[in-house]
């Protein structure tokens, strides 16, 4: 019997009901990422006022109970009545999707809120929200609950100031957990301040357990941003190269500085939005940079006639750069806004970078020679790396007795059903081989600490036998030869000891993946195994614990003596224990490695694995209290 499908089966979601029904469609998730997105959306409204030239100060306060207050000194959301709806504009902005001053009016010439759903989505996903508007000598106030008005717009006093204050409490029935992270919010606020020269953003955490505050204001704008990117590295030249151009209402800003390292840190923004997938502006930048450096090297005889042109990868080695464009009509790919599509901006970026960079190189010959010499060294190293990559392609390389780690492959041929454990040490590797399910679990033991790729060019990276083993086992190739379509295992699981050395080895492996196989992380293929810290036996019962607090809670409820074992290494577990706790899909816990903020990730890898000691010391001192376990 077939089910009926008639008009009565059609549901129309009105107002903000669609947002509450499918919140992830609008904010990405109902986990921590989506929760923090609420603050960003509220702040973006204030930033749009700054872009329009009317706001100089933004305040973000996290109060007890995770109540958030976002204030600015902009013009204030309009409060006059919109005739069509017979309601004040501020209410329409907060209760209707695609309502705002960003759709062709003169309210905003440049805006990051392309889709116009920001602040109304915050309202929809809040248990309560109050808006206070100061403008035209009066203070207005209106309250909402679950996105719906509970009061009308009221005049509550007079004022000589202007601006908007949004106070909201995220809805407990929507989000998995409501707990804002000061560092996470601070990273985004700092980024916004860098991108908007002289905009002052105050972030205050008033929660008793977390009380702290930070102030972000940068008179140098993106020049200060580049200095920040290179603060953990050794700059090749002192002065940050900066230029800008405005044409037809579109603005291009570029700041760049080379360092002595080997990684490329080029980040692009459009209307303050981090365009992680690049787009037309990045294409224009890369094209102009490659052409200009090659032309200069040829013109000055630094590149001989018979030598090939320097590649874009060579030219961007050790480059820290920020490219920020501001457009009247940005065209982003999708609601995520991670790729810019405006064709006209490519030409503007290309012509700006081409002419201004050429001018800079001619006027600063010493810096120009330093840059070109570094690039030529990079080209020679890349040629050597090309030969090294050929070694990793050789059929049957993993069967070679010269490799320190021997792959124990699985019998499964389907990558989607297969997984590989990268295991620290031969002892743990032996236990893992005995413990595994041979049908779908492969084991690759790694001897000692692999090469720190943060301090090495690709040719040296590929000369490392341990790294060769990883590359060949995964099957994807590396660097420009990387092809995720050839991945042999959809789960790549890093399994190291629960001690300082294990954490270091894990970080070294993650650094390699981040710098040379980034798509693996972006696609969610990289995981971290969670071996237990303790085994407790009492009576005939055996239990495993992964956190100190869990163990303490359990022991406090027992009156009898127990046999307690602290595992300092995977090799201390027999194969049955390793399978039950760490490798059995039915009982194990895996942490998936996610990449939410590429700029912060780049910074942390540079701090932890780079040459400079002082930033690493400061990082450790600052985050020591957050360490989950530490053996001395």
C-alpha positions as CSV (number, residue, x, y, z in Angstrom):
1,X,0.0,0.0,0.0
2,X,1.6,3.3,-1.1
3,X,1.6,6.3,1.3
4,X,-0.4,9.4,0.3
5,X,1.3,12.6,-0.5
6,X,-1.0,15.6,-0.7
7,X,-1.1,19.4,0.0
8,X,-1.6,18.7,3.7
9,X,1.9,17.1,3.8
10,X,3.6,20.3,2.9
11,X,5.0,22.3,5.8
12,X,5.7,26.0,5.5
13,X,8.2,27.3,8.0
14,X,7.6,31.0,8.6
15,X,9.8,33.7,10.1
16,X,12.8,32.1,11.9
17,X,11.2,28.6,12.4
18,X,13.5,27.3,9.6
19,X,16.6,28.3,11.6
20,X,15.4,26.6,14.7
21,X,14.4,23.5,12.8
22,X,17.8,23.2,10.9
23,X,20.3,25.4,12.8
24,X,23.4,23.7,11.3
25,X,22.4,25.0,7.8
26,X,22.9,28.5,9.1
27,X,25.8,28.3,11.6
28,X,27.6,25.1,10.6
29,X,26.9,23.0,13.7
30,X,25.3,22.9,17.1
31,X,28.7,22.2,18.7
32,X,31.4,24.7,19.9
33,X,32.0,26.0,16.4
34,X,28.4,27.0,15.8
35,X,28.1,28.4,19.4
36,X,31.0,30.8,18.8
37,X,29.6,31.7,15.4
38,X,26.8,33.5,17.2
39,X,29.3,36.0,18.7
40,X,31.0,36.4,15.3
41,X,27.7,37.2,13.6
42,X,26.8,39.8,16.2
43,X,30.2,41.4,16.0
44,X,30.1,41.4,12.1
45,X,27.1,43.8,12.3
46,X,29.3,46.2,14.3
47,X,32.2,45.7,11.9
48,X,30.0,46.6,9.0
49,X,29.4,49.9,10.7
50,X,33.2,50.3,11.1
51,X,33.7,49.6,7.3
52,X,31.1,52.3,6.6
53,X,33.2,54.7,8.7
54,X,30.8,55.1,11.6
55,X,32.1,52.8,14.3
56,X,35.5,53.0,16.2
57,X,34.9,50.9,19.2
58,X,33.4,47.4,19.7
59,X,33.0,45.7,23.1
60,X,32.4,42.0,23.6
61,X,31.6,40.8,27.2
62,X,31.0,37.2,28.3
63,X,29.1,37.3,31.6
64,X,28.2,34.7,34.2
65,X,26.1,31.9,32.7
66,X,27.6,32.6,29.2
67,X,25.4,35.6,28.6
68,X,27.0,37.7,25.8
69,X,26.9,41.4,25.4
70,X,28.1,43.0,22.1
71,X,28.2,46.8,21.9
72,X,29.4,49.4,19.3
73,X,29.4,53.1,18.8
74,X,28.0,53.0,15.3
75,X,24.9,54.8,14.0
76,X,22.5,52.4,15.7
77,X,20.1,50.1,13.9
78,X,17.2,52.2,12.4
79,X,14.1,52.3,14.5
80,X,11.6,54.0,12.2
81,X,8.6,52.1,10.9
82,X,8.8,50.1,7.6
83,X,5.4,50.8,6.0
84,X,5.1,47.4,4.3
85,X,5.3,45.6,7.6
86,X,4.1,48.3,9.9
87,X,6.9,47.4,12.3
88,X,10.1,49.2,13.3
89,X,13.2,48.4,11.2
90,X,15.1,47.0,14.2
91,X,12.4,44.4,14.8
92,X,12.4,43.4,11.1
93,X,16.2,43.0,11.1
94,X,16.0,40.7,14.1
95,X,13.1,38.6,13.1
96,X,13.3,38.2,9.3
97,X,16.0,36.4,7.2
98,X,17.5,38.4,4.4
99,X,16.5,41.7,6.0
100,X,19.1,44.4,6.5
101,X,20.9,47.4,5.0
102,X,23.1,45.3,2.7
103,X,20.9,44.6,-0.3
104,X,21.4,47.5,-2.6
105,X,20.6,50.5,-0.4
106,X,23.1,53.1,0.6
107,X,23.4,51.8,4.2
108,X,26.5,49.8,3.5
109,X,28.9,50.1,0.5
110,X,31.0,47.2,1.8
111,X,29.8,44.4,4.0
112,X,30.7,40.9,5.1
113,X,27.1,40.0,5.8
114,X,26.3,39.1,2.2
115,X,23.4,36.8,2.9
116,X,21.8,39.1,5.5
117,X,20.9,36.3,7.9
118,X,23.4,37.0,10.6
119,X,21.8,38.8,13.5
120,X,18.3,37.3,12.9
121,X,19.9,33.8,13.2
122,X,21.5,34.8,16.5
123,X,18.0,35.9,17.7
124,X,16.4,32.6,16.5
125,X,19.0,30.5,18.3
126,X,18.9,32.4,21.6
127,X,16.8,31.6,24.6
128,X,16.5,35.4,25.1
129,X,17.8,38.5,23.2
130,X,17.6,42.1,24.0
131,X,18.5,44.9,21.6
132,X,19.3,48.5,22.8
133,X,19.7,51.2,20.2
134,X,21.0,54.7,20.9
135,X,20.3,57.2,18.1
136,X,18.6,60.5,17.5
137,X,18.9,61.5,21.1
138,X,16.9,58.6,22.4
139,X,17.5,55.1,23.8
140,X,15.3,52.3,22.5
141,X,14.9,48.8,23.8
142,X,13.1,45.6,22.6
143,X,13.2,42.0,24.0
144,X,12.8,38.7,22.2
145,X,12.5,35.0,23.2
146,X,13.4,32.1,20.9
147,X,13.4,34.7,18.1
148,X,10.0,36.1,18.8
149,X,9.2,39.6,20.2
150,X,8.0,39.6,23.8
151,X,7.9,43.4,24.0
152,X,7.4,46.1,21.5
153,X,10.1,48.7,20.8
154,X,10.1,51.0,23.8
155,X,11.8,54.4,24.4
156,X,13.6,54.0,27.7
157,X,15.5,57.2,28.0
158,X,17.6,60.0,26.4
159,X,21.2,59.9,25.2
160,X,23.9,61.9,23.5
161,X,25.5,58.8,22.1
162,X,24.8,56.4,19.2
163,X,25.3,52.7,18.8
164,X,23.8,49.2,19.2
165,X,24.0,46.7,22.1
166,X,22.9,43.1,21.6
167,X,22.6,40.9,24.7
168,X,21.8,37.3,24.1
169,X,21.7,33.9,25.9
170,X,22.2,30.9,23.5
171,X,19.4,28.4,23.6
172,X,20.2,25.3,25.8
173,X,17.8,23.2,23.7
174,X,19.8,23.9,20.5
175,X,23.4,23.7,21.5
176,X,25.2,20.6,22.8
177,X,27.0,22.6,25.5
178,X,27.1,26.3,26.2
179,X,30.6,27.3,27.2
180,X,32.4,30.1,25.3
181,X,36.2,29.8,25.0
182,X,38.0,33.1,25.5
183,X,40.9,32.1,23.3
184,X,38.7,31.1,20.4
185,X,36.8,34.3,20.5
186,X,40.0,36.3,21.0
187,X,41.6,34.8,17.9
188,X,38.7,36.1,15.8
189,X,38.6,39.5,17.4
190,X,42.3,39.9,16.9
191,X,41.9,39.0,13.2
192,X,39.2,41.5,12.7
193,X,41.2,44.2,14.4
194,X,44.2,43.5,12.2
195,X,42.0,43.8,9.1
196,X,40.5,47.1,10.2
197,X,43.2,49.6,11.0
198,X,42.6,51.5,14.2
199,X,39.4,49.7,15.1
200,X,39.4,49.0,18.8
201,X,37.9,45.8,20.1
202,X,37.6,45.1,23.8
203,X,37.0,41.5,24.9
204,X,36.1,40.9,28.6
205,X,35.4,37.6,30.3
206,X,33.5,38.3,33.5
207,X,32.9,34.7,34.5
208,X,34.3,34.0,37.9
209,X,36.4,31.0,36.9
210,X,37.7,32.6,33.7
211,X,38.0,36.3,34.5
212,X,40.3,38.0,32.0
213,X,40.3,40.7,29.3
214,X,42.1,41.7,26.1
215,X,42.3,44.8,23.9
216,X,42.9,44.6,20.2
217,X,43.8,47.7,18.2
218,X,46.4,47.9,15.4
219,X,47.5,51.2,13.9
220,X,49.5,49.3,11.2
221,X,46.6,47.1,10.2
222,X,47.7,44.1,8.0
223,X,51.3,45.2,8.3
224,X,51.0,44.4,12.0
225,X,49.2,41.1,11.0
226,X,52.3,40.0,8.9
227,X,54.6,41.0,11.8
228,X,52.5,38.8,14.0
229,X,52.7,35.9,11.5
230,X,56.5,36.2,11.5
231,X,56.9,36.8,15.2
232,X,57.8,33.1,15.7
233,X,60.1,33.1,12.7
234,X,63.3,34.9,11.5
235,X,62.4,37.6,9.0
236,X,64.6,37.7,5.9
237,X,64.3,41.5,5.6
238,X,63.2,44.0,8.2
239,X,60.6,46.1,6.4
240,X,57.2,44.6,5.7
241,X,56.3,45.3,2.0
242,X,52.9,47.0,1.8
243,X,50.8,48.5,-0.9
244,X,47.2,49.3,-1.6
245,X,44.9,50.4,-4.4
246,X,41.3,51.6,-4.8
247,X,39.4,51.4,-8.0
248,X,35.6,51.5,-8.8
249,X,34.7,51.2,-5.1
250,X,36.9,48.1,-4.6
251,X,40.0,48.1,-2.4
252,X,43.1,45.9,-2.4
253,X,45.6,45.8,0.5
254,X,48.7,43.6,0.5
255,X,51.3,43.2,3.2
256,X,54.2,40.6,2.8
257,X,57.5,39.7,4.3
258,X,59.8,36.7,3.7
259,X,61.3,34.7,6.5
260,X,64.1,32.2,6.6
261,X,61.8,29.2,7.0
262,X,60.4,26.9,4.3
263,X,56.6,27.1,4.7
264,X,54.2,29.4,2.9
265,X,51.8,31.4,5.0
266,X,49.6,33.4,2.6
267,X,46.1,34.2,3.9
268,X,43.3,36.0,2.0
269,X,40.3,37.9,3.1
270,X,37.3,39.5,1.4
271,X,35.3,42.0,3.4
272,X,36.9,40.7,6.5
273,X,35.9,37.1,5.7
274,X,38.7,34.5,5.7
275,X,38.5,33.0,2.2
276,X,40.2,29.8,3.2
277,X,39.7,28.3,-0.3
278,X,41.1,31.4,-2.0
279,X,39.5,32.5,-5.2
280,X,40.0,35.1,-7.9
281,X,41.9,37.5,-5.6
282,X,44.4,34.8,-4.6
283,X,44.8,33.8,-8.3
284,X,45.7,37.4,-9.2
285,X,48.2,37.7,-6.4
286,X,50.0,34.4,-7.2
287,X,50.1,35.2,-10.9
288,X,51.5,38.8,-10.4
289,X,54.0,37.6,-7.7
290,X,55.4,34.8,-9.9
291,X,55.7,37.0,-13.0
292,X,57.2,40.0,-11.2
293,X,59.9,38.1,-9.3
294,X,60.9,36.2,-12.5
295,X,61.1,39.4,-14.6
296,X,63.2,41.1,-11.9
297,X,65.6,38.1,-11.6
298,X,66.0,38.0,-15.4
299,X,66.5,41.7,-15.7
300,X,69.2,41.8,-13.1
301,X,71.0,38.7,-14.4
302,X,70.3,36.7,-11.2
303,X,68.5,34.0,-13.3
304,X,70.5,32.9,-16.4
305,X,69.0,32.7,-19.9
306,X,69.3,28.9,-20.0
307,X,67.6,28.4,-16.6
308,X,63.9,27.7,-16.3
309,X,61.6,30.2,-14.8
310,X,61.1,30.0,-11.0
311,X,57.9,28.3,-10.1
312,X,55.2,29.8,-7.9
313,X,55.9,27.3,-5.1
314,X,59.6,28.4,-5.1
315,X,58.7,32.0,-5.0
316,X,56.3,31.6,-2.1
317,X,58.7,29.5,0.1
318,X,59.0,31.3,3.4
319,X,56.5,34.0,2.5
320,X,54.1,35.4,5.1
321,X,51.5,37.6,3.4
322,X,48.0,39.0,3.9
323,X,45.8,39.9,1.0
324,X,42.7,41.8,2.0
325,X,40.1,43.0,-0.5
326,X,37.0,45.0,0.1
327,X,34.2,44.9,-2.5
328,X,30.8,46.5,-3.0
329,X,29.3,43.3,-4.5
330,X,31.2,40.3,-3.3
331,X,30.3,36.9,-4.9
332,X,31.1,34.1,-2.5
333,X,30.7,30.4,-3.2
334,X,28.0,29.2,-0.8
335,X,26.9,30.3,2.6
336,X,30.3,29.3,4.0
337,X,31.9,32.2,2.0
338,X,35.3,30.4,1.7
339,X,36.0,31.2,-1.9
340,X,35.7,34.5,-3.8
341,X,34.3,34.5,-7.3
342,X,34.5,38.1,-8.5
343,X,36.4,38.2,-11.8
344,X,37.0,41.9,-11.7
345,X,39.0,41.7,-8.5
346,X,41.6,39.4,-10.1
347,X,42.6,42.1,-12.5
348,X,42.8,44.8,-9.8
349,X,44.9,42.5,-7.6
350,X,47.2,41.5,-10.4
351,X,47.9,45.0,-11.7
352,X,48.4,46.4,-8.1
353,X,50.8,43.6,-7.1
354,X,52.6,43.7,-10.4
355,X,53.3,47.4,-10.6
356,X,53.8,48.1,-6.8
357,X,56.0,45.1,-6.2
358,X,58.2,45.9,-9.2
359,X,58.5,49.4,-7.9
360,X,59.5,48.2,-4.4
361,X,62.2,45.8,-5.8
362,X,63.8,48.5,-7.9
363,X,63.9,50.9,-4.9
364,X,65.2,48.3,-2.5
365,X,67.9,46.3,-4.4
366,X,69.4,44.8,-1.2
367,X,66.0,43.3,-0.1
368,X,65.3,42.2,-3.7
369,X,68.6,40.3,-3.9
370,X,67.9,38.5,-0.6
371,X,64.5,37.5,-1.8
372,X,65.6,36.3,-5.2
373,X,68.6,34.4,-3.8
374,X,66.3,32.6,-1.4
375,X,63.9,31.7,-4.2
376,X,66.7,30.3,-6.4
377,X,67.8,28.2,-3.4
378,X,64.3,26.9,-3.1
379,X,64.2,26.0,-6.8
380,X,67.4,24.0,-6.5
381,X,66.0,22.2,-3.4
382,X,62.8,21.5,-5.2
383,X,64.7,19.8,-8.1
384,X,66.4,17.6,-5.5
385,X,63.0,16.9,-3.9
386,X,61.7,15.8,-7.3
387,X,64.3,13.1,-7.4
388,X,63.6,12.1,-3.8
389,X,59.8,11.8,-4.6
390,X,60.7,9.4,-7.4
391,X,62.1,7.1,-4.7
392,X,58.7,7.0,-2.9
393,X,57.0,6.0,-6.1
394,X,59.0,2.9,-6.6
395,X,56.9,-0.2,-6.5
396,X,57.5,-2.4,-3.5
397,X,59.5,0.2,-1.6
398,X,57.9,-0.8,1.7
399,X,59.2,-4.4,1.4
400,X,62.7,-3.0,1.3
401,X,64.8,-4.2,4.3
402,X,66.3,-0.8,4.5
403,X,63.1,0.7,6.0
404,X,63.1,0.8,9.8
405,X,59.3,0.4,10.0
406,X,57.7,-2.6,8.2
407,X,54.1,-2.2,7.2
408,X,51.7,-5.0,8.2
409,X,49.0,-4.4,5.7
410,X,45.3,-5.4,6.0
411,X,43.5,-7.7,3.6
412,X,40.7,-5.3,2.9
413,X,41.0,-3.5,-0.5
414,X,38.3,-0.9,0.1
415,X,39.9,2.3,1.5
416,X,36.6,3.4,3.0
417,X,36.6,0.3,5.3
418,X,40.4,0.3,6.0
419,X,42.5,2.0,8.6
420,X,46.2,2.3,9.4
421,X,47.8,2.8,12.8
422,X,51.0,4.9,12.9
423,X,52.6,3.4,16.0
424,X,55.4,4.7,18.1
425,X,58.2,2.2,18.4
426,X,58.8,-1.5,17.6
427,X,57.6,-2.8,20.9
428,X,54.2,-1.1,20.6
429,X,54.1,-2.0,16.9
430,X,54.5,-5.7,17.9
431,X,51.7,-5.5,20.3
432,X,49.5,-3.7,17.8
433,X,50.2,-6.3,15.1
434,X,49.1,-9.0,17.5
435,X,46.0,-7.1,18.7
436,X,44.7,-5.9,15.4
437,X,41.9,-7.2,13.2
438,X,44.0,-8.1,10.1
439,X,41.0,-7.8,7.8
440,X,40.8,-4.0,8.0
441,X,43.6,-2.7,10.3
442,X,47.1,-2.0,9.0
443,X,50.1,-1.3,11.3
444,X,53.1,0.9,10.5
445,X,55.6,1.1,13.4
446,X,57.8,4.2,13.4
447,X,61.2,4.1,14.9
448,X,61.9,7.1,17.2
449,X,61.0,10.7,16.5
450,X,60.5,11.5,12.8
451,X,62.1,14.5,11.2
452,X,60.8,18.0,12.3
453,X,59.6,19.1,8.8
454,X,59.1,22.7,10.1
455,X,62.9,23.1,10.0
456,X,63.5,21.3,6.7
457,X,63.0,21.7,3.0
458,X,61.1,19.1,1.0
459,X,64.2,17.4,-0.4
460,X,65.4,16.7,3.2
461,X,61.9,15.7,4.3
462,X,61.8,13.1,1.5
463,X,65.2,11.7,2.4
464,X,63.8,10.6,5.8
465,X,63.1,6.8,5.7
466,X,60.3,7.1,8.3
467,X,58.5,9.8,6.2
468,X,59.1,7.8,3.0
469,X,57.4,4.9,4.7
470,X,54.3,7.0,5.7
471,X,54.0,8.5,2.2
472,X,54.2,5.2,0.4
473,X,51.9,3.4,2.9
474,X,49.2,6.0,2.4
475,X,49.6,6.0,-1.4
476,X,48.7,9.7,-2.0
477,X,52.1,11.1,-2.9
478,X,53.2,14.4,-1.3
479,X,53.3,18.1,-2.0
480,X,52.4,19.0,-5.6
481,X,52.1,15.2,-6.4
482,X,49.5,14.7,-3.6
483,X,46.3,13.0,-4.8
484,X,43.8,12.2,-2.1
485,X,42.0,9.9,-4.6
486,X,44.8,7.4,-4.2
487,X,44.5,7.2,-0.4
488,X,44.6,3.6,0.8
489,X,43.1,4.0,4.2
490,X,40.3,6.4,5.2
491,X,41.3,6.4,8.8
492,X,44.9,7.3,9.6
493,X,45.3,6.8,13.4
494,X,48.3,8.2,15.3
495,X,48.9,5.9,18.3
496,X,51.7,7.1,20.7
497,X,52.5,6.6,24.4
498,X,50.6,8.8,26.9
499,X,53.8,10.6,28.0
500,X,55.9,13.6,26.9
501,X,57.8,11.7,24.2
502,X,54.6,10.3,22.8
503,X,53.1,13.8,22.7
504,X,56.2,15.1,20.9
505,X,56.1,12.3,18.3
506,X,52.4,12.9,17.7
507,X,53.1,16.6,17.2
508,X,55.9,15.8,14.7
509,X,53.6,13.5,12.7
510,X,50.8,16.2,12.7
511,X,53.3,18.8,11.6
512,X,54.2,16.7,8.6
513,X,50.5,16.1,7.7
514,X,49.7,19.8,8.1
515,X,52.6,21.1,6.0
516,X,52.7,18.5,3.3
517,X,49.4,16.5,3.3
518,X,46.9,19.1,4.5
519,X,43.9,17.7,2.5
520,X,44.0,14.6,4.7
521,X,43.2,16.8,7.8
522,X,40.7,18.9,5.9
523,X,38.8,15.8,4.7
524,X,38.8,14.4,8.3
525,X,41.0,11.3,7.7
526,X,43.4,11.9,10.5
527,X,42.7,10.6,14.1
528,X,44.5,10.3,17.4
529,X,44.1,7.1,19.4
530,X,43.3,7.4,23.1
531,X,45.0,4.7,25.1
532,X,44.1,4.5,28.7
533,X,46.2,6.0,31.4
534,X,45.2,3.6,34.2
535,X,44.0,0.0,34.8
536,X,42.2,-0.7,38.1
537,X,41.5,-4.3,39.3
538,X,39.5,-5.1,42.3
539,X,37.7,-8.3,43.1
540,X,37.0,-9.9,39.7
541,X,36.5,-6.5,37.9
542,X,38.9,-4.7,35.6
543,X,38.3,-1.1,34.5
544,X,40.3,1.3,32.4
545,X,40.5,5.1,32.9
546,X,41.5,7.8,30.4
547,X,41.4,10.8,32.6
548,X,42.8,11.5,36.1
549,X,39.5,13.0,37.2
550,X,37.5,9.9,36.2
551,X,39.9,7.7,38.2
552,X,39.8,9.9,41.3
553,X,35.9,9.9,41.2
554,X,35.9,6.1,40.8
555,X,38.4,5.4,43.6
556,X,36.6,7.8,46.0
557,X,33.6,5.5,45.9
558,X,35.5,2.3,46.8
559,X,36.2,1.0,50.3
560,X,38.5,-1.9,49.3
561,X,42.1,-2.1,48.2
562,X,42.7,-2.0,44.4
563,X,45.5,-3.1,42.0
564,X,46.3,0.2,40.2
565,X,48.5,0.3,37.1
566,X,49.7,3.5,35.4
567,X,50.4,2.8,31.7
568,X,53.5,4.7,30.7
569,X,53.7,3.1,27.2
570,X,51.7,1.1,24.8
571,X,54.3,-1.7,25.1
572,X,53.2,-2.3,28.7
573,X,49.8,-3.5,27.5
574,X,49.4,-7.0,26.2
575,X,47.6,-7.5,22.9
576,X,44.2,-8.2,24.4
577,X,44.3,-5.1,26.5
578,X,45.4,-2.9,23.6
579,X,42.6,-4.3,21.5
580,X,39.9,-3.8,24.1
581,X,40.9,-0.3,25.1
582,X,42.4,1.4,22.0
583,X,41.8,-0.6,18.8
584,X,38.4,-2.2,19.0
585,X,35.9,0.0,17.1
586,X,33.2,-1.1,19.5
587,X,35.0,0.2,22.6
588,X,37.8,2.6,21.6
589,X,37.7,6.4,21.6
590,X,39.3,8.3,18.7
591,X,39.8,12.0,18.4
592,X,39.4,13.3,14.9
593,X,41.8,16.1,14.0
594,X,39.8,19.1,12.8
595,X,41.1,22.4,11.3
596,X,38.9,25.3,12.2
597,X,41.3,28.2,12.0
598,X,44.2,27.9,9.5
599,X,45.9,31.1,10.8
600,X,46.0,29.9,14.4
601,X,47.1,26.4,13.3
602,X,49.9,27.9,11.2
603,X,51.0,30.0,14.2
604,X,50.9,27.1,16.7
605,X,53.0,24.8,14.5
606,X,55.5,27.6,14.0
607,X,55.7,28.2,17.8
608,X,56.0,24.5,18.8
609,X,58.2,23.2,16.0
610,X,60.1,26.3,14.7
611,X,63.6,27.7,15.5
612,X,62.7,30.4,18.0
613,X,62.8,29.2,21.6
614,X,61.2,32.2,23.4
615,X,57.7,32.0,21.8
616,X,57.7,28.2,22.6
617,X,58.6,28.9,26.3
618,X,55.9,31.5,26.5
619,X,53.3,29.2,24.9
620,X,54.2,26.4,27.4
621,X,54.0,28.7,30.4
622,X,50.7,30.1,29.2
623,X,49.0,26.7,28.6
624,X,50.7,24.6,31.2
625,X,47.6,24.5,33.3
626,X,45.7,22.9,30.4
627,X,48.0,19.9,30.0
628,X,46.0,16.6,30.4
629,X,48.9,14.5,31.6
630,X,52.6,15.0,32.1
631,X,55.2,12.5,33.2
632,X,58.6,13.6,34.5
